[in-house]
Amino acid sequence: MTPEQSAWVADYERTEHSNERKERIMGRYASEEGSGSFVQAPEGTHVARCIRLIDIGTQHGEWQGKPTARNQVIVQWELPTELMEPGDDGKAKPFIVSRFYTNILFDKAAIYKDLIAWRGKDFTPEELGRFDLNTILGKPCLLTVTHNDKGKAKVIGVTKMVKGMECPPAVNELRSFWIEEWDQKQYDEMSDGFKRLIAASDEYAKLNVPPGATTKPTVDQFDDDIPFLRNAVMYETTSPLQRRLARSGLRGLPLAQE
């Protein structure tokens, strides 16, 4: 492992396990206000199905006075046996929970650990070189949810379904959004919160800023705050190759090489 990669791993471990982790997100704003009426998914271990994958690109932040750049993806699950109160249409829909992941595979990364537990097997060398995240879309699992000290639902565990256990069919449409496979219809149908995240990414700027421009889109164009943003953990990617593969049509997540 190179000195640069060793330093990256040391930084990852320090930020992952710190009890005093506080991150200032640069270029966008997070607020807990106004979110108290949102009904959170119940705590416990639930049958779940992956319904959405959202590429939010390279996000910039700050940790201990140093800038960070983390390529991230959001995974969303529905809990088909845990239903919210019926809406205006009279239908009770399942709770939806999300988790932010840094788009890299190595043994200390959350997405690496969760995918192994979810699939019930380790990665092959070929998968470590290029794993297609779309393979988990629509797949069931057991999801453990807790509430933090503010009462917000937080995914803390993903495991494989127990043999013989069944997951009801998906209620919500299965969708995956990748910035470099831009789908305007999907983008338009997203909440302003997700649009803000995507608009803050380097990849969005490259798609939308004219050649030679020195500025990129800012999140100020959106009105709402993002109450869930405090749960996002910003970890730095290892190389341009990793970022390119992570956002490619193959959606590869390369392992940090020794």
JOFEN-V196176 format. One line per field, one symbol per residue. burial: # if it has 9 or more other ideal C-beta (glycine too) atoms within 8 Angstrom, else .. A space follows every 10 residues. Layout:
# JOFEN-V196176
burial->???
This chain:
# JOFEN-V196176
burial->....##.##. ###.##.... ..#.#..#.# #...#....# #....##### ########## ###....### ########## .#.#..#... ...####### ######..## ########.. ..#....#.# #.#..##.#. #####.#... .####.#### #.....#..# .#.#.####. .....##..# .######### #####...#. .....##.#. .#..#####. ########.. .##.####.. ######..
